[in-house]
Amino acid sequence: MTMSHATRRRMATFAIAAACTAVAACGTTEDTAQPAPSAQSVRITTAYDLPDRAYPEGIAADPRNGDTYVGSFSTGAVYRAAPGAKKAEIFLPEGADGRKTANGVKVDQAGRLWVTDSTAGVDVYDIATRALIARFDVPGAAGRFVNDLTITPDGTAYLTDTTRSVVYRVTAAQVTEAAARGGRADMTTQFDLSAIVAPHAPDVFTLNGIVADASGRYLLVVDMNVGELYRIDLTPNAADPIRKVALHGGDLIHGDGLELRDNTLWVVQNTDNAIARWTVTDDGATATMDQRITDESLGLPTTLVHADNQTLVVSSQFDKGGPMGQGTPKPFTIVAVDGI
């Protein structure tokens, strides 16, 4: 994997901090809001295999056909698996279009694949042709880590920057305009949360996973450093656009990928080897934890998606010879989790 010294240092800093506070009950199933389910009620199996040394980070489902796409943090490659496939194929090869990493991935309603590069910005591809439509760069070379993204019903993408504590925006119209003008443009900051997140050292990771509610009224963004969840109002001229969500029954420390369906929010907590399920109120102002499972076989999960009637979880193994630790990884897989 090609990573800058600063990126390696930030990943190492996060890994050390995470290890100091990680939950000691890995390998168990727990629930802080209600009695824990039995061990038999949670089942983790292999959904499909990934190529060697994938170190996957993001996953997305194509709502049109159920295909899933997985990004490799170590190489920038993107893999694709059809429903029922036992092994993913290479969709975009290692280093495609100069991309060094592939973090967040999403498929929009227009049949385009969005792939974030933590070191640069986001690429937008036509799935049918695999052609690069547009690339949006983050201005300034220092201190950026473009991480996750979500897409609202109107085709607007919102992206988190984990070190700058900001959320970028790219509209569907900007994609069209960039494609017509050579395919390249700059991203702009839409929301700056740097004054709202808890005080932290410059190298500490903050904003990570991001989701939009189905109506496009608001975004939810997790601060993995202190376990807070923020609600960002997308209503024009909102009086109080950014505020903390009231959490009941737990926290979201080490929170990574998010998935929101109706009023149910799933949160992956990476170094805890955990997945938590929360109930969110209609206005997104309050969330209550219903269930939380931890299991070492999740392999340092980074995100999840619901596809083909399965909960598919990315098993990154970042701590097994990847960006967060030494060791030898097992074969890389996407796992299916039943019971959460």
N, C-alpha and C positions, 0 to 999 in steps of 0.2 A: 504494500500500500504506500502511496506517495502522500505524505502529510508534512506540513510545515512544522518547524520546531515549536512554534507557538501553539499550534493545534495539539501536538503531542503533550506539551506541558499542561494545557488546559484539561486534556483528557486524563492525564495522570493525577492532577490536582483533584478532579472530580472523583476519580476512583478511590483515592486515599480518604477523602472526606466521606464518601459513601460507605466505605468499609468500616469506618469508625462508628457509624450509626445504624448499620444494617440490622435488620431484624434477625434475631438468633434462632428463630423457629423455622427456618427454611426446611422444606420437606414435610411440613404439616399443613393441615387445612384449618383455617380459623375464621371467625366472624365476630366482630366486636359489637355489632348492633343486635344480634339475635343468636340463639344457640347454633353452634357450628354444625354443618352438615357432616354426615359420616364420610369416612375416607372413600367408601365405595361410590359416593355420589359424584365425585369429581374424577374424570377419566382423561388422561393425556396420552395421545397417540400421534404417530407420524402421519401427517397429511400428504406431504410429498418431499422428495429430496431436492437439494440444491447442488450446484457444481462445487468442486473442492475450493477451499479458501474463500468462500463467499463472504463471510462475516456480514450477514444481511442486517439491514436497519429498518427499512420501511416496507409497507405492503399496501396495495390498493386493489379494489375489485372493480371490474368493468360492469356496470349495471345492465348492460345490453345483453351480455352472454355469460357472465359469471367468471370469465377469465380473471386470474389474479396476477399482479405484477409485483416483483420484489426487487429492491435496490441493494446493491453491495456497497457498504461503506468503505471497504478496502480497495476497490478497483473502479467504482463508478459504473460497473455493468448493471444491466437490468434484465431480470429473468421473467419468463411468462409460463404459467401453468393453466391449462384448460381444466374445467371441472372433471374430477375423477382421475386426473393424471397422477402418476406416481413419481414423476421427476419433471422438474422445470426445464425449459429450454432457454437458450440465450436469446433474448429479444434485442438488446442493444449491447454490443461487445464492450469489453474492458477499455476504458479511456475514450469512449465514443465522444466525438466533438470536443475533445479536450477536457472532459469532465473527470475530476479526480475522486470524487465521492458521489454516492447516491444515497441520500438520507430519506427525506419524505417523498412519497410518490402518491399521486392521485389521478383518477380518470374523471374527466368532466363529461357533461351531457352531450357535448359536441364530438365525442370520440377522440379526445386529445389526452395524451399522457403527460403529466407534469412531473418533473424530476428535479429535486433540489440538489445543488452541489454546495456543501457547507462552506467551501472555500471561495465561492464566487456568486451564486445566485440561483436561478431556476431556468431549466430548459423545457420547452413545450414541443411535443412531437405529435404528428399525425399517426395514429395507431395503424391505420390501413396501409400506409406506405412506409412507415418507420422514418419518415423524413422530419428533420428538425424544422419547425415552423418559426420559432422565435426563441431568443435567449434574453433574459433580463438579469443585468448585473447589479450588484450592490456597490454604490460609489465608495471609494476609499479602500485601500488594500489592507488596513490593519484592523484587528479586533472584531472581526465578523465571524459568525458561525450560523449560517442559514440552516435551519433544522427541519421543521415540520410545516405542513400547509393544509389548508382546507379550502373548499370551493363552495360558494353559496349558490342558491338556485339561479341567480341571474348570470352565473359564469364568472364571477369575481373571485380571484384567489387571494387568500390572506396567508402570510408566511411569518413564522417566528424567527427572530435572531436571538440565539441563546446567550450570547455574550454582550450584545448591545441592549438587550431588554426592550426591543421594539418589535412592532408588527408591520410588515410591508404589505402593500396592496398592488395587485395587477388586475385590471379589468379586461373583460372580453374585447372591448373596443381597442385597448392598448395592444392586445395580441394581434389583432387585425392590422393595426397601424404599423406595428413593428415588422410584421411579415411583408408589408408593402414597401417598407423602407430599408430593406437589406437584412431584416431578421434580428436586429440587435437594438436594445434600449436599456435604460437604467430603471431600477426599481426605486420607488419613493416610500418613505416612512409614512404610514397612515396613523399609527398610534404609538406614542412613546410612553412606556411604562417604567422607565428608569428611575423616576422620582417616586414611584408607588411601591415597587418591589422592596423587600427588606434590605437593609444595608448589608453589603457583602464585599469581599475582595474583588478586584478587577477581573481575576481569572476564573471566578466562580460561575458556573452555569446557572441560569435562571429560567427564562421562558423556554418551554419545550413543546409538548403536544398542544394541538389546537383543533377545535371542531366548531361547526356552525349548526344552529338548530335548523330544523327542516324548513321553516318559513323564512329563514334569512334575517330574523330580527336581531340576533345577537351571536357573539362568539364566546366560547369558553376556552381559556388558556391556563395551563398549569405552570406554576413556579416550582420546579423540581428541587430547588435549594431548601426552601422552608415549608413546602407542602401546601401552599396556598393555591386557590383557584380564583381566577378573575373573570368577570363577565364584562364584555365589551358591547355596548349598545350600538347597533348599526343604524338606528333611526336617525335621519338627518336632524342636525341641530339638537341632539339630545342634551339635556341639562347636565347630566352626570353620566358621561359615557363609559367610564371605567370604574368598577368597584369590586371589592372582594365578595366572593360567594360565601355565605355562612355554611360551614361544614359541621355536620353532626355525626358523631360515631367514629371519627377517625381523621387522618390527615393524608396528604398526597406527597409526602417526602419521597424523592426519587421518582416522581411521576414522569412518565414518558409519553407514549402514544395514548390517544383518547379515541373513543367511539361513542357516538350519541345517537340513540334511536328513540324517538318519541321522548319520554321522560326518563329513560334509562341511560346512564353514563357508565361506560367501562373505562377503567384506568389501569394501565400497566405501570408497575413500579419496578424498575429494572434491576438494580442490585439487590433488592429484596426478594427477587424471584417470585413476584406477587402480581395478582390481578384482583382488582376490587370492583364491585358493582354498586352503583349509587342510584338513588332516585332523586331526580331534579324537579323542582317546582316549575310550573308552566312559564313563569317569568325568568327562570334561570337564576334566581336570587339565593336559593337555598338548596343544598344537596345533603342527603342522608345516606350513610353507607349501609347497605343491606347484607353484603357478603364480601369476604376477602379470603382468597386462597393463596398459600405459598407452597412452592414445590421446586426443588432443585432441578428437576427434569425440564423445567421451563428454560433453563440455559441462559440466564440473563436476558429476559424478554424485553423488546424495545417497543413493540406496538402490536395491534391486532386489528382484524377486520372480520365482519360477518359476511360469508359468501357460501353459496351452495349448501345452505342449511347447516353450516359449520361455523364455529368460532375459531378462526385461524390466527395463530400467534407466531410472531417472529422470534426465533431462538437465536440470538446474535452470537453467543459465546465470545463476546468481546474480551472476557477475562481469561480466555484460553489461547494465548498467543496472539491476541488482537490488540486493539488500542488501549485496553484497560488491564492488561496483566499478562504474565508469562504462562506457558504451558502448552499443551497439545490439545487441539479441539477434537471432538468426535465429528463424524460426518455431519454436514450442515443440513438442517431440515426446517420446514415449516410444520408446526405441531397443531393438532386439533384438540381443543379443550371442551369437554362436555361437563356441565354442572355448574357453570358460572354464567 
